Amino acid sequence: MISASPAVSSAPLRLHRAPDPVPIEEPVPEPFDAPHPHHTPIHTPQNEDPVPDPKPS
């Protein structure tokens, strides 16, 4: 005789759950004290090196 129901494992089902996020304890920087470490510096005419004059007078 062939059984119509599929074989069921008797092992308990264990679900995986990711750990709860832990708050990052970093000191809050003062505003405008330094540029953001993950951002590239902004290129502005004020912070570029002066181009030397090829024909000084």
C-alpha positions, 0 to 999 in steps of 0.5 A: 500500500502507498501512503498519500501523505508526504513523509514529515520529519519529526525534527523541530523547526528552528527559525533564524532571527537576525540580532537586534541592532545595537546603537553606535556610541560615537561622540557627536562632532561639533557642527562645521568642525571638520569635513565629513570623512566619507565625502570627498573635499569640495573643489572651490577656487578658494582652496586650489593652488595658484597657477604659476605664471609661465612668463613672469614680468 
